[in-house]
Amino acid sequence: MSAQPLEVLIVEDEVLLATELEYLLQELGCHTVGMAMNSEEAVAMAEALNPDLALVDVHLEDGPTGVDAARRIKADCGGVVLFMTANVKRLPEDFAGACGVIGKPYSEHGVKTAITFLGACLREGSAPGLPPVGLQLSPAYAARWGLGDLARAG
């Protein structure tokens, strides 16, 4: 019996990037539940669709609101957020409750290995090993998934 596909919400205001991410997710066997271009849309979709994972850019159509959207998705929906942004330095120390970040520009391989790793973490409740290159886990999720040394080092 195969695992249920990971249900993913894409929060990205650059249509070409969002579409590219959707194709990458499909290749991994994930199911894209929706695409949002601003923070209000992102939170509303997360509440309605309850995705396993939300891929969130920091700078959206309505400004640098991705951090606020991530906090709300985590708090209101219990969703797991992964930032995908060129603005890594804009992230607060607590990652706004997100599990981690992939910095832009990212590679197709980097995204695929990160999503595969996170899918395993979400299914098993622990990390299958160290995170792949390009994926920086938040200290809270590193600790939650059994990578305590990584959390202290971060």
Summary of the structure (lengths in Angstrom):
residues: 154
radius of gyration: 14.0
end to end distance: 36.9
largest distance: 43.3
contacts: 515
relative contact order: 0.14
helix: 46%
strand: 19%
